[in-house]
């Protein structure tokens, strides 16, 4: 398993700067600073930070331009302090409610970057700015890695900062922000949901099935967070993973109800939406309002009144500036060979972490839904008929003997339906587990090429794929089983 922690550190030191710790400089002038922990005749391993991720990198000696050893000072790997406060604290009275506005506008990986969101949240947390408003105007699948990284950043700070989403357009990757918001507000004509078309158009070409594993896991985790906060997590899961059907209607008491399809007799005015298997779910202002999402004027400054918060004031423009500055810096760095290597390292580590969670979750769910682990009622147990020798055998019936013929352990209709439902769900999770294991194998192979330690030992994933396929075949073969 990966045991790496996402930590907040400044960008790597530029080549030529005085070393604070051990330094390895590659032939492409990429500099890694940290602690050299192992060496042999072919490689050198250094504990370092790459694109905010602490990891151990194995560098071939043939790729090393220079190497300098210097003991790292205490606290070298500690997170850096937050930037200086932009606003004057004296400008706010005790009754004021300052907020920080962070625009999520444009394409993920081009205009929207996780590091900028993380910087804004660190700033808000450090200076006790309890409210962050995300103005969201983004659509499409742009970059699953940035979306996943933003989701993790929001998870990190969600117990210290309250998130508010102000939505104009929120499709695809932008859901990584909206689904973590404590309150959501839609402007007139707004839409929120999944994105049609192809997956990531990032420069690195991730396999579609591997990206699906990551998106499904983000959907699963997002739905769990939503449900923990008393919100309809199934809607978010459907938006991110459209494979299953989902319908929603309002009960007579006004509560949300969900199923694969709308039951007969539900009047049209209580139907919120119907979404077939494979169909992208997108909600407009009307549907969102039926689900309790309030409309908004579209301005962050007006949210205070809607939230019932007095003294609602912008703390500063730090959120907007850090988003703009990060996008500009990333654009300048993108063409550098060293930056491309850094991005590849970061992608591999974060994708493995998410894919491994998807693999473990799928295996656990498959085991939970395994039909052989549930209890079922047969006709004989329900009615105490006792077919077969021992109870009815030898008893006279019309002058003869009844031999207790017939099938002795047929499932009841309810038990047969239960068996099939469990089997179908188990098969679905086994399929996902096999897909995740195959993706994990490709990512581990890529990790070794990059100089990283793989998540699994050689052969472990192959064994897992084989075992999953065997279980899949067994459950499929007995899907229509009638009894023991």
C-alpha positions as CSV (number, residue, x, y, z in Angstrom):
1,X,0.0,0.0,0.0
2,X,1.1,3.6,-0.5
3,X,2.2,5.2,2.7
4,X,2.8,8.6,1.3
5,X,1.3,11.7,2.8
6,X,0.2,14.7,0.8
7,X,1.9,17.7,2.4
8,X,2.0,21.3,1.6
9,X,5.5,22.4,0.6
10,X,6.8,25.2,-1.6
11,X,7.9,24.6,-5.2
12,X,11.2,22.8,-5.6
13,X,14.3,25.0,-5.2
14,X,15.7,26.4,-8.5
15,X,19.0,24.9,-9.7
16,X,21.9,26.8,-8.3
17,X,20.3,27.8,-5.0
18,X,22.3,26.9,-1.8
19,X,21.4,23.4,-0.6
20,X,19.5,23.0,2.7
21,X,19.7,19.2,2.6
22,X,21.0,16.4,0.3
23,X,20.6,17.3,-3.4
24,X,20.5,15.2,-6.6
25,X,20.5,17.1,-9.9
26,X,19.6,15.0,-12.9
27,X,21.0,15.5,-16.4
28,X,17.8,17.5,-17.3
29,X,18.7,19.9,-14.5
30,X,15.8,18.6,-12.4
31,X,16.8,19.1,-8.7
32,X,15.6,16.9,-5.9
33,X,16.3,18.0,-2.3
34,X,15.8,15.9,0.8
35,X,17.6,12.9,2.4
36,X,19.5,10.3,0.6
37,X,18.5,7.0,2.3
38,X,20.1,4.3,0.1
39,X,22.8,3.9,-2.6
40,X,24.2,1.1,-4.7
41,X,26.4,1.0,-7.8
42,X,23.5,1.7,-10.1
43,X,21.0,3.9,-8.2
44,X,20.6,6.4,-5.5
45,X,17.4,6.7,-3.4
46,X,16.3,10.0,-2.0
47,X,13.4,10.9,0.3
48,X,12.1,14.1,-1.3
49,X,9.1,16.1,-2.2
50,X,7.7,16.2,-5.7
51,X,4.8,18.5,-6.6
52,X,3.7,18.7,-2.9
53,X,4.0,14.9,-2.5
54,X,6.6,13.3,-0.2
55,X,8.0,10.2,-1.7
56,X,11.1,8.1,-2.2
57,X,12.6,8.4,-5.6
58,X,15.2,6.0,-7.1
59,X,17.5,7.7,-9.5
60,X,19.9,5.9,-11.9
61,X,23.5,7.0,-11.5
62,X,23.7,7.4,-15.2
63,X,21.0,10.1,-15.0
64,X,22.7,12.1,-12.2
65,X,24.5,15.3,-13.2
66,X,25.7,16.1,-9.7
67,X,25.1,15.1,-6.1
68,X,25.7,17.0,-2.9
69,X,25.2,15.7,0.7
70,X,24.2,18.0,3.5
71,X,22.2,17.0,6.6
72,X,18.6,18.2,6.4
73,X,17.7,20.7,9.3
74,X,15.0,19.8,11.8
75,X,11.6,20.4,10.4
76,X,12.8,20.3,6.7
77,X,9.7,18.3,5.6
78,X,7.2,20.3,7.7
79,X,4.5,22.3,5.9
80,X,5.5,25.8,5.1
81,X,3.8,28.7,6.9
82,X,0.8,30.3,5.3
83,X,1.4,33.5,3.3
84,X,1.1,36.8,5.1
85,X,-2.5,38.1,5.5
86,X,-3.6,40.4,2.7
87,X,-6.3,42.3,4.6
88,X,-6.0,44.3,7.8
89,X,-7.6,42.5,10.7
90,X,-8.5,45.8,12.3
91,X,-10.9,46.5,9.3
92,X,-13.2,43.8,10.7
93,X,-15.4,44.2,13.8
94,X,-16.3,41.2,16.1
95,X,-19.8,41.0,14.5
96,X,-18.4,40.7,10.9
97,X,-18.3,37.5,8.9
98,X,-15.4,37.7,6.5
99,X,-15.4,35.3,3.5
100,X,-12.9,34.4,0.8
101,X,-14.1,34.0,-2.8
102,X,-12.3,31.4,-4.9
103,X,-13.3,31.3,-8.6
104,X,-13.5,27.8,-10.2
105,X,-13.8,29.1,-13.8
106,X,-12.6,27.5,-16.9
107,X,-10.8,24.2,-17.7
108,X,-9.2,22.0,-15.0
109,X,-5.5,21.8,-15.7
110,X,-5.5,25.0,-17.7
111,X,-7.2,27.7,-15.6
112,X,-8.1,25.7,-12.5
113,X,-5.4,24.0,-10.4
114,X,-5.5,22.0,-7.2
115,X,-2.4,23.8,-5.8
116,X,-4.2,27.2,-6.0
117,X,-7.3,25.8,-4.2
118,X,-5.1,24.3,-1.6
119,X,-3.3,27.6,-1.1
120,X,-6.6,29.4,-0.7
121,X,-7.9,26.9,1.9
122,X,-4.6,27.0,3.8
123,X,-4.8,30.8,3.9
124,X,-8.5,30.7,5.1
125,X,-7.7,28.2,7.8
126,X,-4.6,30.0,9.1
127,X,-6.4,33.3,9.5
128,X,-9.7,31.8,10.7
129,X,-11.7,32.8,7.7
130,X,-14.6,30.4,8.3
131,X,-16.3,30.8,5.0
132,X,-15.1,30.2,1.5
133,X,-17.3,30.9,-1.5
134,X,-16.6,28.9,-4.7
135,X,-18.0,30.6,-7.8
136,X,-18.3,27.7,-10.2
137,X,-18.5,28.1,-14.0
138,X,-16.8,25.1,-15.6
139,X,-17.9,22.2,-17.7
140,X,-16.5,19.0,-19.2
141,X,-14.0,16.4,-18.4
142,X,-10.7,18.2,-18.5
143,X,-8.3,16.6,-16.1
144,X,-9.2,13.8,-13.6
145,X,-5.9,14.3,-11.7
146,X,-6.6,18.0,-10.9
147,X,-10.2,17.1,-10.0
148,X,-9.1,14.3,-7.7
149,X,-6.4,16.5,-6.1
150,X,-8.9,19.3,-5.5
151,X,-11.3,16.8,-3.9
152,X,-8.6,15.7,-1.5
153,X,-7.7,19.3,-0.6
154,X,-11.3,20.0,0.2
155,X,-11.4,16.9,2.3
156,X,-8.3,18.1,4.3
157,X,-9.9,21.4,5.3
158,X,-13.6,20.6,5.5
159,X,-13.6,20.4,9.3
160,X,-12.1,23.9,9.6
161,X,-13.7,25.8,6.8
162,X,-17.4,26.0,5.6
163,X,-17.7,25.7,1.8
164,X,-20.4,27.5,-0.2
165,X,-20.9,26.8,-3.9
166,X,-22.3,29.5,-6.2
167,X,-23.1,27.7,-9.4
168,X,-23.5,29.0,-12.9
169,X,-22.3,25.9,-14.8
170,X,-21.0,22.9,-13.0
171,X,-20.4,19.8,-15.2
172,X,-17.9,17.0,-15.1
173,X,-14.8,17.7,-13.1
174,X,-16.2,20.8,-11.5
175,X,-18.4,18.5,-9.4
176,X,-15.3,17.7,-7.4
177,X,-15.9,21.2,-5.8
178,X,-19.7,21.4,-5.7
179,X,-20.2,18.0,-4.1
180,X,-18.0,19.0,-1.1
181,X,-19.8,22.3,-0.5
182,X,-21.9,22.6,2.7
183,X,-24.4,24.9,0.9
184,X,-25.1,25.1,-2.8
185,X,-26.8,28.0,-4.6
186,X,-27.8,28.0,-8.3
187,X,-28.1,31.1,-10.4
188,X,-31.0,31.5,-12.9
189,X,-30.5,29.1,-15.8
190,X,-27.7,27.2,-14.0
191,X,-27.0,23.5,-14.6
192,X,-25.1,20.9,-12.6
193,X,-24.3,17.3,-13.4
194,X,-22.1,15.0,-15.3
195,X,-20.4,15.8,-18.6
196,X,-21.0,14.1,-21.9
197,X,-18.3,13.1,-24.3
198,X,-14.8,11.8,-23.8
199,X,-12.9,11.8,-20.6
200,X,-9.7,13.8,-19.8
201,X,-8.1,15.8,-22.6
202,X,-4.9,16.2,-20.6
203,X,-1.7,15.8,-22.5
204,X,-1.0,12.5,-20.9
205,X,-3.3,9.9,-22.4
206,X,-4.8,7.9,-19.6
207,X,-6.7,4.7,-20.7
208,X,-10.4,5.3,-20.6
209,X,-11.0,2.3,-18.4
210,X,-8.4,3.4,-16.0
211,X,-9.9,6.8,-15.7
212,X,-13.3,5.3,-15.2
213,X,-11.9,3.5,-12.1
214,X,-10.7,6.8,-10.7
215,X,-13.9,8.6,-11.4
216,X,-16.1,5.8,-10.0
217,X,-14.0,5.9,-6.8
218,X,-14.3,9.7,-6.5
219,X,-18.1,9.2,-7.0
220,X,-18.3,6.6,-4.3
221,X,-16.3,8.8,-1.8
222,X,-18.4,11.9,-2.7
223,X,-21.7,10.0,-2.2
224,X,-20.5,8.8,1.2
225,X,-19.6,12.4,2.2
226,X,-22.9,13.7,1.0
227,X,-24.9,11.0,2.9
228,X,-22.9,11.7,6.1
229,X,-24.2,15.3,5.8
230,X,-27.8,14.2,5.2
231,X,-27.7,15.0,1.5
232,X,-28.7,12.8,-1.5
233,X,-25.5,11.1,-2.2
234,X,-27.0,8.8,-4.8
235,X,-27.5,11.8,-7.1
236,X,-23.8,12.7,-7.0
237,X,-22.8,9.1,-7.6
238,X,-25.1,9.0,-10.7
239,X,-23.6,12.2,-12.0
240,X,-20.1,10.9,-11.7
241,X,-20.9,7.3,-12.6
242,X,-23.8,7.1,-15.0
243,X,-23.7,3.3,-15.5
244,X,-26.8,2.5,-13.3
245,X,-30.3,4.0,-13.7
246,X,-31.7,6.4,-11.2
247,X,-35.0,8.0,-10.7
248,X,-36.1,10.6,-8.1
249,X,-39.5,11.7,-7.0
250,X,-41.0,13.5,-4.0
251,X,-43.1,11.5,-1.5
252,X,-46.3,12.8,-0.1
253,X,-44.4,14.3,2.8
254,X,-42.0,16.1,0.4
255,X,-39.0,13.8,1.1
256,X,-36.8,12.7,-1.7
257,X,-37.3,9.1,-2.8
258,X,-35.0,7.1,-5.1
259,X,-35.2,4.0,-7.1
260,X,-34.3,2.6,-10.6
261,X,-37.6,3.8,-12.0
262,X,-40.6,5.9,-11.0
263,X,-43.3,3.7,-9.4
264,X,-46.7,3.6,-11.0
265,X,-49.2,6.1,-9.7
266,X,-46.7,8.9,-8.9
267,X,-48.1,12.1,-10.3
268,X,-46.0,14.1,-12.8
269,X,-45.7,17.1,-10.5
270,X,-43.8,15.0,-7.9
271,X,-41.3,13.5,-10.4
272,X,-37.9,15.2,-10.2
273,X,-36.0,13.3,-12.8
274,X,-35.6,10.0,-14.6
275,X,-32.1,8.9,-15.8
276,X,-31.6,5.6,-17.6
277,X,-28.5,3.4,-17.4
278,X,-25.6,5.1,-19.2
279,X,-27.4,8.4,-19.4
280,X,-25.6,11.5,-18.1
281,X,-27.6,13.2,-15.2
282,X,-27.7,17.0,-15.5
283,X,-30.0,19.0,-13.3
284,X,-31.3,22.5,-14.1
285,X,-32.5,25.2,-11.7
286,X,-36.0,23.8,-11.4
287,X,-34.9,20.2,-10.5
288,X,-32.3,21.5,-8.1
289,X,-34.8,23.7,-6.4
290,X,-37.1,20.7,-5.9
291,X,-34.2,19.0,-4.2
292,X,-33.8,21.8,-1.8
293,X,-31.0,23.8,-3.6
294,X,-32.0,27.5,-3.2
295,X,-31.8,29.9,-6.1
296,X,-29.3,32.8,-6.0
297,X,-28.6,36.2,-7.6
298,X,-25.2,35.0,-8.7
299,X,-23.1,37.2,-6.5
300,X,-21.0,36.1,-3.5
301,X,-21.7,39.3,-1.8
302,X,-25.4,38.4,-1.6
303,X,-24.9,35.0,0.1
304,X,-24.7,36.4,3.6
305,X,-28.3,37.4,3.6
306,X,-29.4,34.0,2.2
307,X,-27.3,32.2,4.9
308,X,-28.5,34.5,7.7
309,X,-25.0,35.7,8.4
310,X,-24.5,39.3,9.6
311,X,-21.6,41.4,8.6
312,X,-20.9,39.4,5.5
313,X,-17.7,41.0,4.0
314,X,-15.0,39.9,1.6
315,X,-11.8,39.3,3.5
316,X,-9.5,40.1,0.5
317,X,-8.9,39.2,-3.1
318,X,-6.4,36.5,-2.2
319,X,-8.6,33.7,-3.6
320,X,-8.9,35.3,-7.1
321,X,-5.2,36.3,-7.2
322,X,-3.8,32.9,-6.2
323,X,-6.0,31.1,-8.8
324,X,-4.7,33.5,-11.5
325,X,-1.1,33.4,-10.4
326,X,-1.0,29.6,-10.2
327,X,-2.5,29.3,-13.7
328,X,0.1,31.7,-15.1
329,X,3.0,29.9,-13.4
330,X,1.8,26.5,-14.5
331,X,1.6,27.6,-18.1
332,X,5.2,28.9,-18.0
333,X,6.4,25.7,-16.4
334,X,4.5,23.3,-18.6
335,X,7.0,23.2,-21.4
336,X,10.0,22.4,-19.2
337,X,11.3,18.8,-19.3
338,X,11.7,18.8,-15.6
339,X,8.2,20.0,-15.1
340,X,6.8,17.2,-17.2
341,X,8.8,14.6,-15.1
342,X,7.4,16.2,-11.9
343,X,3.9,16.0,-13.3
344,X,4.3,12.3,-14.3
345,X,5.5,11.4,-10.8
346,X,2.6,13.2,-9.2
347,X,0.0,11.7,-11.5
348,X,1.4,8.2,-10.9
349,X,1.4,8.5,-7.1
350,X,-2.1,10.0,-6.8
351,X,-3.6,7.7,-9.4
352,X,-2.2,4.7,-7.6
353,X,-3.6,5.9,-4.3
354,X,-7.1,6.4,-5.7
355,X,-7.0,3.2,-7.8
356,X,-5.9,1.2,-4.8
357,X,-8.8,2.5,-2.8
358,X,-11.1,1.6,-5.6
359,X,-9.7,-1.9,-5.7
360,X,-10.0,-2.5,-2.0
361,X,-13.5,-1.0,-1.9
362,X,-14.7,-3.2,-4.8
363,X,-13.4,-6.3,-3.2
364,X,-15.0,-5.5,0.1
365,X,-18.3,-4.7,-1.5
366,X,-18.2,-7.9,-3.6
367,X,-17.6,-9.9,-0.4
368,X,-20.5,-8.1,1.3
369,X,-22.9,-8.9,-1.6
370,X,-21.7,-12.5,-2.1
371,X,-25.0,-14.5,-2.4
372,X,-23.5,-17.6,-0.7
373,X,-23.0,-15.6,2.6
374,X,-26.7,-14.7,3.0
375,X,-29.4,-16.8,4.5
376,X,-32.4,-17.9,2.3
377,X,-35.7,-19.5,2.9
378,X,-36.8,-22.6,1.1
379,X,-40.3,-23.9,0.7
380,X,-39.5,-26.8,3.1
381,X,-38.3,-24.6,5.8
382,X,-41.1,-22.1,5.4
383,X,-43.9,-24.6,5.7
384,X,-42.2,-27.4,7.6
385,X,-43.1,-29.9,4.8
386,X,-40.0,-32.0,5.5
387,X,-39.8,-33.5,2.0
388,X,-37.8,-36.7,1.8
389,X,-37.1,-39.7,4.1
390,X,-37.7,-39.3,7.8
391,X,-41.0,-37.4,8.1
392,X,-43.4,-38.3,5.3
393,X,-41.8,-41.4,4.0
394,X,-43.9,-44.5,4.8
395,X,-47.0,-42.6,5.8
396,X,-50.2,-44.0,4.3
397,X,-52.0,-41.9,1.7
398,X,-55.1,-43.3,0.1
399,X,-54.1,-46.9,1.0
400,X,-50.6,-46.5,-0.4
401,X,-47.4,-45.0,0.7
402,X,-46.2,-41.4,-0.2
403,X,-42.5,-41.5,-0.9
404,X,-41.8,-37.8,-0.4
405,X,-40.8,-37.2,-4.0
406,X,-40.2,-33.7,-5.6
407,X,-37.5,-31.1,-5.1
408,X,-36.7,-30.7,-1.4
409,X,-35.1,-27.2,-1.2
410,X,-36.4,-24.9,-3.8
411,X,-36.1,-21.2,-3.0
412,X,-39.2,-19.2,-2.2
413,X,-40.0,-16.6,-4.8
414,X,-38.6,-13.9,-2.4
415,X,-35.4,-15.9,-1.8
416,X,-34.8,-16.4,-5.5
417,X,-35.2,-12.7,-6.1
418,X,-32.8,-12.0,-3.3
419,X,-30.3,-14.4,-4.6
420,X,-30.4,-12.9,-8.1
421,X,-30.2,-9.3,-6.7
422,X,-27.1,-10.2,-4.6
423,X,-25.5,-12.1,-7.5
424,X,-26.0,-9.2,-9.9
425,X,-24.5,-6.7,-7.4
426,X,-21.6,-9.0,-6.5
427,X,-20.8,-9.5,-10.2
428,X,-20.8,-5.8,-10.8
429,X,-18.3,-5.2,-8.0
430,X,-16.1,-8.1,-9.1
431,X,-16.0,-6.6,-12.6
432,X,-14.9,-3.3,-11.0
433,X,-12.3,-5.0,-8.9
434,X,-10.9,-6.7,-12.0
435,X,-10.8,-3.4,-13.8
436,X,-9.1,-1.7,-10.9
437,X,-6.5,-4.5,-10.5
438,X,-5.6,-4.3,-14.2
439,X,-5.3,-0.5,-13.9
440,X,-3.2,-0.9,-10.7
441,X,-0.8,-3.3,-12.5
442,X,-0.3,-0.8,-15.3
443,X,0.3,2.0,-12.8
444,X,2.8,-0.1,-10.8
445,X,4.7,-0.9,-14.0
446,X,4.8,2.8,-14.8
447,X,6.0,3.6,-11.2
448,X,9.0,1.3,-11.5
449,X,10.0,3.0,-14.8
450,X,9.8,6.4,-13.0
451,X,12.0,5.3,-10.1
452,X,9.2,4.8,-7.6
453,X,8.5,1.8,-5.5
454,X,5.4,-0.1,-6.7
455,X,2.4,-0.6,-4.4
456,X,2.2,-4.4,-4.8
457,X,4.8,-7.1,-4.8
458,X,5.5,-8.8,-8.1
459,X,2.8,-11.4,-8.9
460,X,0.3,-10.1,-6.3
461,X,-1.9,-8.3,-8.8
462,X,-1.8,-11.2,-11.3
463,X,-3.0,-13.6,-8.5
464,X,-5.7,-11.1,-7.5
465,X,-6.9,-10.8,-11.2
466,X,-7.0,-14.6,-11.5
467,X,-8.9,-15.1,-8.2
468,X,-11.4,-12.4,-9.1
469,X,-12.1,-13.9,-12.5
470,X,-12.7,-17.3,-10.9
471,X,-15.1,-15.9,-8.4
472,X,-16.8,-13.9,-11.2
473,X,-17.4,-17.0,-13.2
474,X,-18.7,-19.0,-10.2
475,X,-21.3,-16.3,-9.3
476,X,-22.3,-15.8,-12.9
477,X,-22.8,-19.6,-13.4
478,X,-25.2,-19.8,-10.4
479,X,-27.0,-16.5,-10.9
480,X,-30.3,-18.3,-11.7
481,X,-29.9,-21.0,-9.0
482,X,-33.2,-22.4,-7.7
483,X,-32.0,-23.7,-4.3
484,X,-29.4,-25.9,-2.6
